[in-house]
Amino acid sequence: MMDTICKILKIPKPQKEYRFEPTRKWRVDYCWLELKLAVEIEGGVWSRGRHVRGSGFLKDMEKYNTLAIKGYHLLRFTPQELQQGIPVSWIKAFMEMRGGKYKNNGN
């Protein structure tokens, strides 16, 4: 689905499973390195998955805070939102906030 979103927005595909912290095993689901834009797909929201249980939530906070300190912007979505194409408007808004089109326009 992220490939479709990139086609709609006419932007390059992000790097998948980007490891942003070499000393930890932390990865983000998708990352546009040039923009420092990370996207996480948060599963298990309604089924008491890892991201909403106490220890998983606390670990995610540490991961997301480290991501912010390193200068990344983070957008978070559920798998259902990804399937519905909801990230399109958010990624587009991010691009507009950053001055318009993706600087490396072209796939």
Chimera marker file (.cmm) of the C-alpha trace (Angstrom):
<marker_set name="trace">
<marker id="1" x="0.000" y="0.000" z="0.000" r="1" g="1" b="0" radius="0.5"/>
<marker id="2" x="2.882" y="2.418" z="0.660" r="1" g="1" b="0" radius="0.5"/>
<marker id="3" x="3.944" y="1.969" z="-2.974" r="1" g="1" b="0" radius="0.5"/>
<marker id="4" x="0.482" y="3.160" z="-4.041" r="1" g="1" b="0" radius="0.5"/>
<marker id="5" x="0.694" y="6.154" z="-1.712" r="1" g="1" b="0" radius="0.5"/>
<marker id="6" x="4.046" y="7.110" z="-3.255" r="1" g="1" b="0" radius="0.5"/>
<marker id="7" x="2.572" y="6.885" z="-6.757" r="1" g="1" b="0" radius="0.5"/>
<marker id="8" x="-0.378" y="9.080" z="-5.757" r="1" g="1" b="0" radius="0.5"/>
<marker id="9" x="1.956" y="11.704" z="-4.279" r="1" g="1" b="0" radius="0.5"/>
<marker id="10" x="4.576" y="11.254" z="-7.033" r="1" g="1" b="0" radius="0.5"/>
<marker id="11" x="7.377" y="10.765" z="-4.538" r="1" g="1" b="0" radius="0.5"/>
<marker id="12" x="10.135" y="8.159" z="-4.272" r="1" g="1" b="0" radius="0.5"/>
<marker id="13" x="9.489" y="5.060" z="-2.210" r="1" g="1" b="0" radius="0.5"/>
<marker id="14" x="10.762" y="5.193" z="1.360" r="1" g="1" b="0" radius="0.5"/>
<marker id="15" x="13.375" y="2.879" z="2.774" r="1" g="1" b="0" radius="0.5"/>
<marker id="16" x="11.652" y="-0.032" z="4.515" r="1" g="1" b="0" radius="0.5"/>
<marker id="17" x="12.640" y="-1.173" z="8.000" r="1" g="1" b="0" radius="0.5"/>
<marker id="18" x="15.156" y="1.645" z="8.383" r="1" g="1" b="0" radius="0.5"/>
<marker id="19" x="17.497" y="1.161" z="11.321" r="1" g="1" b="0" radius="0.5"/>
<marker id="20" x="17.934" y="4.695" z="12.665" r="1" g="1" b="0" radius="0.5"/>
<marker id="21" x="19.920" y="3.847" z="15.798" r="1" g="1" b="0" radius="0.5"/>
<marker id="22" x="23.053" y="1.733" z="15.234" r="1" g="1" b="0" radius="0.5"/>
<marker id="23" x="23.538" y="0.837" z="18.903" r="1" g="1" b="0" radius="0.5"/>
<marker id="24" x="19.964" y="-0.482" z="19.268" r="1" g="1" b="0" radius="0.5"/>
<marker id="25" x="17.871" y="-2.744" z="17.089" r="1" g="1" b="0" radius="0.5"/>
<marker id="26" x="15.310" y="0.007" z="16.573" r="1" g="1" b="0" radius="0.5"/>
<marker id="27" x="13.802" y="0.335" z="13.140" r="1" g="1" b="0" radius="0.5"/>
<marker id="28" x="10.984" y="2.361" z="11.675" r="1" g="1" b="0" radius="0.5"/>
<marker id="29" x="8.628" y="0.769" z="9.170" r="1" g="1" b="0" radius="0.5"/>
<marker id="30" x="9.244" y="3.399" z="6.475" r="1" g="1" b="0" radius="0.5"/>
<marker id="31" x="11.657" y="6.310" z="6.225" r="1" g="1" b="0" radius="0.5"/>
<marker id="32" x="12.384" y="9.050" z="3.716" r="1" g="1" b="0" radius="0.5"/>
<marker id="33" x="15.965" y="9.749" z="4.755" r="1" g="1" b="0" radius="0.5"/>
<marker id="34" x="16.292" y="13.063" z="2.882" r="1" g="1" b="0" radius="0.5"/>
<marker id="35" x="13.217" y="14.432" z="4.658" r="1" g="1" b="0" radius="0.5"/>
<marker id="36" x="13.876" y="12.731" z="7.978" r="1" g="1" b="0" radius="0.5"/>
<marker id="37" x="10.278" y="11.530" z="7.829" r="1" g="1" b="0" radius="0.5"/>
<marker id="38" x="9.519" y="8.216" z="9.508" r="1" g="1" b="0" radius="0.5"/>
<marker id="39" x="6.248" y="6.290" z="9.355" r="1" g="1" b="0" radius="0.5"/>
<marker id="40" x="5.251" y="3.588" z="11.811" r="1" g="1" b="0" radius="0.5"/>
<marker id="41" x="2.357" y="1.190" z="11.319" r="1" g="1" b="0" radius="0.5"/>
<marker id="42" x="1.069" y="0.384" z="14.792" r="1" g="1" b="0" radius="0.5"/>
<marker id="43" x="-0.595" y="-3.026" z="14.918" r="1" g="1" b="0" radius="0.5"/>
<marker id="44" x="-2.647" y="-4.544" z="17.696" r="1" g="1" b="0" radius="0.5"/>
<marker id="45" x="-4.396" y="-1.340" z="18.751" r="1" g="1" b="0" radius="0.5"/>
<marker id="46" x="-7.716" y="-3.086" z="19.404" r="1" g="1" b="0" radius="0.5"/>
<marker id="47" x="-6.370" y="-6.526" z="20.329" r="1" g="1" b="0" radius="0.5"/>
<marker id="48" x="-4.080" y="-5.504" z="23.177" r="1" g="1" b="0" radius="0.5"/>
<marker id="49" x="-1.020" y="-5.877" z="20.970" r="1" g="1" b="0" radius="0.5"/>
<marker id="50" x="2.538" y="-5.032" z="21.932" r="1" g="1" b="0" radius="0.5"/>
<marker id="51" x="2.215" y="-1.300" z="21.218" r="1" g="1" b="0" radius="0.5"/>
<marker id="52" x="-0.612" y="-0.753" z="23.710" r="1" g="1" b="0" radius="0.5"/>
<marker id="53" x="0.526" y="-2.963" z="26.586" r="1" g="1" b="0" radius="0.5"/>
<marker id="54" x="2.556" y="-1.342" z="29.352" r="1" g="1" b="0" radius="0.5"/>
<marker id="55" x="6.089" y="-2.537" z="28.601" r="1" g="1" b="0" radius="0.5"/>
<marker id="56" x="5.688" y="-2.241" z="24.819" r="1" g="1" b="0" radius="0.5"/>
<marker id="57" x="4.242" y="1.242" z="25.169" r="1" g="1" b="0" radius="0.5"/>
<marker id="58" x="7.158" y="2.359" z="27.354" r="1" g="1" b="0" radius="0.5"/>
<marker id="59" x="9.718" y="0.901" z="24.921" r="1" g="1" b="0" radius="0.5"/>
<marker id="60" x="7.992" y="2.673" z="22.035" r="1" g="1" b="0" radius="0.5"/>
<marker id="61" x="8.166" y="5.967" z="23.961" r="1" g="1" b="0" radius="0.5"/>
<marker id="62" x="11.930" y="5.551" z="24.355" r="1" g="1" b="0" radius="0.5"/>
<marker id="63" x="12.275" y="4.675" z="20.667" r="1" g="1" b="0" radius="0.5"/>
<marker id="64" x="10.129" y="7.617" z="19.515" r="1" g="1" b="0" radius="0.5"/>
<marker id="65" x="11.886" y="10.088" z="21.814" r="1" g="1" b="0" radius="0.5"/>
<marker id="66" x="15.263" y="8.966" z="20.442" r="1" g="1" b="0" radius="0.5"/>
<marker id="67" x="13.914" y="9.356" z="16.924" r="1" g="1" b="0" radius="0.5"/>
<marker id="68" x="12.843" y="12.943" z="17.741" r="1" g="1" b="0" radius="0.5"/>
<marker id="69" x="16.207" y="13.820" z="19.297" r="1" g="1" b="0" radius="0.5"/>
<marker id="70" x="17.881" y="12.626" z="16.096" r="1" g="1" b="0" radius="0.5"/>
<marker id="71" x="15.743" y="15.118" z="14.183" r="1" g="1" b="0" radius="0.5"/>
<marker id="72" x="13.176" y="12.801" z="12.624" r="1" g="1" b="0" radius="0.5"/>
<marker id="73" x="9.495" y="13.542" z="12.201" r="1" g="1" b="0" radius="0.5"/>
<marker id="74" x="7.205" y="10.605" z="12.954" r="1" g="1" b="0" radius="0.5"/>
<marker id="75" x="3.766" y="9.821" z="11.560" r="1" g="1" b="0" radius="0.5"/>
<marker id="76" x="1.917" y="6.847" z="13.065" r="1" g="1" b="0" radius="0.5"/>
<marker id="77" x="-0.940" y="4.870" z="11.526" r="1" g="1" b="0" radius="0.5"/>
<marker id="78" x="-2.840" y="1.655" z="12.105" r="1" g="1" b="0" radius="0.5"/>
<marker id="79" x="-2.809" y="-1.075" z="9.425" r="1" g="1" b="0" radius="0.5"/>
<marker id="80" x="-6.467" y="-0.221" z="8.740" r="1" g="1" b="0" radius="0.5"/>
<marker id="81" x="-5.593" y="3.436" z="8.139" r="1" g="1" b="0" radius="0.5"/>
<marker id="82" x="-2.818" y="2.373" z="5.769" r="1" g="1" b="0" radius="0.5"/>
<marker id="83" x="-5.255" y="0.213" z="3.788" r="1" g="1" b="0" radius="0.5"/>
<marker id="84" x="-7.737" y="3.095" z="3.654" r="1" g="1" b="0" radius="0.5"/>
<marker id="85" x="-5.066" y="5.440" z="2.256" r="1" g="1" b="0" radius="0.5"/>
<marker id="86" x="-5.265" y="7.829" z="5.222" r="1" g="1" b="0" radius="0.5"/>
<marker id="87" x="-1.490" y="8.439" z="5.226" r="1" g="1" b="0" radius="0.5"/>
<marker id="88" x="-1.806" y="10.218" z="1.840" r="1" g="1" b="0" radius="0.5"/>
<marker id="89" x="-3.220" y="13.418" z="3.320" r="1" g="1" b="0" radius="0.5"/>
<marker id="90" x="-0.776" y="13.418" z="6.248" r="1" g="1" b="0" radius="0.5"/>
<marker id="91" x="2.313" y="12.815" z="4.108" r="1" g="1" b="0" radius="0.5"/>
<marker id="92" x="1.085" y="15.443" z="1.645" r="1" g="1" b="0" radius="0.5"/>
<marker id="93" x="0.606" y="17.941" z="4.510" r="1" g="1" b="0" radius="0.5"/>
<marker id="94" x="4.135" y="17.171" z="5.719" r="1" g="1" b="0" radius="0.5"/>
<marker id="95" x="5.537" y="17.767" z="2.225" r="1" g="1" b="0" radius="0.5"/>
<marker id="96" x="3.657" y="21.072" z="1.956" r="1" g="1" b="0" radius="0.5"/>
<marker id="97" x="4.927" y="22.146" z="5.369" r="1" g="1" b="0" radius="0.5"/>
<marker id="98" x="8.459" y="21.423" z="4.145" r="1" g="1" b="0" radius="0.5"/>
<marker id="99" x="8.035" y="23.743" z="1.148" r="1" g="1" b="0" radius="0.5"/>
<marker id="100" x="6.176" y="21.792" z="-1.477" r="1" g="1" b="0" radius="0.5"/>
<marker id="101" x="7.232" y="18.894" z="-3.590" r="1" g="1" b="0" radius="0.5"/>
<marker id="102" x="9.773" y="16.271" z="-2.690" r="1" g="1" b="0" radius="0.5"/>
<marker id="103" x="13.215" y="17.631" z="-3.535" r="1" g="1" b="0" radius="0.5"/>
<marker id="104" x="14.252" y="14.480" z="-5.462" r="1" g="1" b="0" radius="0.5"/>
<marker id="105" x="11.027" y="14.427" z="-7.494" r="1" g="1" b="0" radius="0.5"/>
<marker id="106" x="10.992" y="11.221" z="-9.490" r="1" g="1" b="0" radius="0.5"/>
<marker id="107" x="10.979" y="7.515" z="-8.785" r="1" g="1" b="0" radius="0.5"/>
<link id1="1" id2="2" r="1" g="1" b="0" radius="0.2"/>
<link id1="2" id2="3" r="1" g="1" b="0" radius="0.2"/>
<link id1="3" id2="4" r="1" g="1" b="0" radius="0.2"/>
<link id1="4" id2="5" r="1" g="1" b="0" radius="0.2"/>
<link id1="5" id2="6" r="1" g="1" b="0" radius="0.2"/>
<link id1="6" id2="7" r="1" g="1" b="0" radius="0.2"/>
<link id1="7" id2="8" r="1" g="1" b="0" radius="0.2"/>
<link id1="8" id2="9" r="1" g="1" b="0" radius="0.2"/>
<link id1="9" id2="10" r="1" g="1" b="0" radius="0.2"/>
<link id1="10" id2="11" r="1" g="1" b="0" radius="0.2"/>
<link id1="11" id2="12" r="1" g="1" b="0" radius="0.2"/>
<link id1="12" id2="13" r="1" g="1" b="0" radius="0.2"/>
<link id1="13" id2="14" r="1" g="1" b="0" radius="0.2"/>
<link id1="14" id2="15" r="1" g="1" b="0" radius="0.2"/>
<link id1="15" id2="16" r="1" g="1" b="0" radius="0.2"/>
<link id1="16" id2="17" r="1" g="1" b="0" radius="0.2"/>
<link id1="17" id2="18" r="1" g="1" b="0" radius="0.2"/>
<link id1="18" id2="19" r="1" g="1" b="0" radius="0.2"/>
<link id1="19" id2="20" r="1" g="1" b="0" radius="0.2"/>
<link id1="20" id2="21" r="1" g="1" b="0" radius="0.2"/>
<link id1="21" id2="22" r="1" g="1" b="0" radius="0.2"/>
<link id1="22" id2="23" r="1" g="1" b="0" radius="0.2"/>
<link id1="23" id2="24" r="1" g="1" b="0" radius="0.2"/>
<link id1="24" id2="25" r="1" g="1" b="0" radius="0.2"/>
<link id1="25" id2="26" r="1" g="1" b="0" radius="0.2"/>
<link id1="26" id2="27" r="1" g="1" b="0" radius="0.2"/>
<link id1="27" id2="28" r="1" g="1" b="0" radius="0.2"/>
<link id1="28" id2="29" r="1" g="1" b="0" radius="0.2"/>
<link id1="29" id2="30" r="1" g="1" b="0" radius="0.2"/>
<link id1="30" id2="31" r="1" g="1" b="0" radius="0.2"/>
<link id1="31" id2="32" r="1" g="1" b="0" radius="0.2"/>
<link id1="32" id2="33" r="1" g="1" b="0" radius="0.2"/>
<link id1="33" id2="34" r="1" g="1" b="0" radius="0.2"/>
<link id1="34" id2="35" r="1" g="1" b="0" radius="0.2"/>
<link id1="35" id2="36" r="1" g="1" b="0" radius="0.2"/>
<link id1="36" id2="37" r="1" g="1" b="0" radius="0.2"/>
<link id1="37" id2="38" r="1" g="1" b="0" radius="0.2"/>
<link id1="38" id2="39" r="1" g="1" b="0" radius="0.2"/>
<link id1="39" id2="40" r="1" g="1" b="0" radius="0.2"/>
<link id1="40" id2="41" r="1" g="1" b="0" radius="0.2"/>
<link id1="41" id2="42" r="1" g="1" b="0" radius="0.2"/>
<link id1="42" id2="43" r="1" g="1" b="0" radius="0.2"/>
<link id1="43" id2="44" r="1" g="1" b="0" radius="0.2"/>
<link id1="44" id2="45" r="1" g="1" b="0" radius="0.2"/>
<link id1="45" id2="46" r="1" g="1" b="0" radius="0.2"/>
<link id1="46" id2="47" r="1" g="1" b="0" radius="0.2"/>
<link id1="47" id2="48" r="1" g="1" b="0" radius="0.2"/>
<link id1="48" id2="49" r="1" g="1" b="0" radius="0.2"/>
<link id1="49" id2="50" r="1" g="1" b="0" radius="0.2"/>
<link id1="50" id2="51" r="1" g="1" b="0" radius="0.2"/>
<link id1="51" id2="52" r="1" g="1" b="0" radius="0.2"/>
<link id1="52" id2="53" r="1" g="1" b="0" radius="0.2"/>
<link id1="53" id2="54" r="1" g="1" b="0" radius="0.2"/>
<link id1="54" id2="55" r="1" g="1" b="0" radius="0.2"/>
<link id1="55" id2="56" r="1" g="1" b="0" radius="0.2"/>
<link id1="56" id2="57" r="1" g="1" b="0" radius="0.2"/>
<link id1="57" id2="58" r="1" g="1" b="0" radius="0.2"/>
<link id1="58" id2="59" r="1" g="1" b="0" radius="0.2"/>
<link id1="59" id2="60" r="1" g="1" b="0" radius="0.2"/>
<link id1="60" id2="61" r="1" g="1" b="0" radius="0.2"/>
<link id1="61" id2="62" r="1" g="1" b="0" radius="0.2"/>
<link id1="62" id2="63" r="1" g="1" b="0" radius="0.2"/>
<link id1="63" id2="64" r="1" g="1" b="0" radius="0.2"/>
<link id1="64" id2="65" r="1" g="1" b="0" radius="0.2"/>
<link id1="65" id2="66" r="1" g="1" b="0" radius="0.2"/>
<link id1="66" id2="67" r="1" g="1" b="0" radius="0.2"/>
<link id1="67" id2="68" r="1" g="1" b="0" radius="0.2"/>
<link id1="68" id2="69" r="1" g="1" b="0" radius="0.2"/>
<link id1="69" id2="70" r="1" g="1" b="0" radius="0.2"/>
<link id1="70" id2="71" r="1" g="1" b="0" radius="0.2"/>
<link id1="71" id2="72" r="1" g="1" b="0" radius="0.2"/>
<link id1="72" id2="73" r="1" g="1" b="0" radius="0.2"/>
<link id1="73" id2="74" r="1" g="1" b="0" radius="0.2"/>
<link id1="74" id2="75" r="1" g="1" b="0" radius="0.2"/>
<link id1="75" id2="76" r="1" g="1" b="0" radius="0.2"/>
<link id1="76" id2="77" r="1" g="1" b="0" radius="0.2"/>
<link id1="77" id2="78" r="1" g="1" b="0" radius="0.2"/>
<link id1="78" id2="79" r="1" g="1" b="0" radius="0.2"/>
<link id1="79" id2="80" r="1" g="1" b="0" radius="0.2"/>
<link id1="80" id2="81" r="1" g="1" b="0" radius="0.2"/>
<link id1="81" id2="82" r="1" g="1" b="0" radius="0.2"/>
<link id1="82" id2="83" r="1" g="1" b="0" radius="0.2"/>
<link id1="83" id2="84" r="1" g="1" b="0" radius="0.2"/>
<link id1="84" id2="85" r="1" g="1" b="0" radius="0.2"/>
<link id1="85" id2="86" r="1" g="1" b="0" radius="0.2"/>
<link id1="86" id2="87" r="1" g="1" b="0" radius="0.2"/>
<link id1="87" id2="88" r="1" g="1" b="0" radius="0.2"/>
<link id1="88" id2="89" r="1" g="1" b="0" radius="0.2"/>
<link id1="89" id2="90" r="1" g="1" b="0" radius="0.2"/>
<link id1="90" id2="91" r="1" g="1" b="0" radius="0.2"/>
<link id1="91" id2="92" r="1" g="1" b="0" radius="0.2"/>
<link id1="92" id2="93" r="1" g="1" b="0" radius="0.2"/>
<link id1="93" id2="94" r="1" g="1" b="0" radius="0.2"/>
<link id1="94" id2="95" r="1" g="1" b="0" radius="0.2"/>
<link id1="95" id2="96" r="1" g="1" b="0" radius="0.2"/>
<link id1="96" id2="97" r="1" g="1" b="0" radius="0.2"/>
<link id1="97" id2="98" r="1" g="1" b="0" radius="0.2"/>
<link id1="98" id2="99" r="1" g="1" b="0" radius="0.2"/>
<link id1="99" id2="100" r="1" g="1" b="0" radius="0.2"/>
<link id1="100" id2="101" r="1" g="1" b="0" radius="0.2"/>
<link id1="101" id2="102" r="1" g="1" b="0" radius="0.2"/>
<link id1="102" id2="103" r="1" g="1" b="0" radius="0.2"/>
<link id1="103" id2="104" r="1" g="1" b="0" radius="0.2"/>
<link id1="104" id2="105" r="1" g="1" b="0" radius="0.2"/>
<link id1="105" id2="106" r="1" g="1" b="0" radius="0.2"/>
<link id1="106" id2="107" r="1" g="1" b="0" radius="0.2"/>
</marker_set>
